């Protein structure tokens, strides 16, 4: 189960790196226009906002990668960054487009579940 959680986290991180590229570098390109169903005029006007949004997606990906490499606190990092993504997906689904819940939220939620299933349970210590 630990391997499944790591694979899911890697997939979520890759997904957010893809969002970074789309929003920071491809927003006004044909693929950006098609992906986000934008007009060229609106894409030009909102490019700086999209780049900022893409940067935040990059931070989420970096946090997930950090959580996989961390020697201490890895579990907490995984929970924190996956929770941020889940909350962002819920917010995006409510305020923008419902499909965000599935595209962004579902993979993060699955990773979250597997992380929770693989956490180390504290050992009871008996004292004299």
Secondary structure, DSSP 8 states (H G I E B T S, - for coil): -HHHHHHHHHHHHHHHHHHHHHHHTSTTSHHHHHHHT--HHHHHHHHHHHHHHHHHHHHHHHHHHHHHH-SSSHHHHHHHHHHHHHHHHHHHHHHT-TTHIIIIIIHHHHHHHHHHHT----------
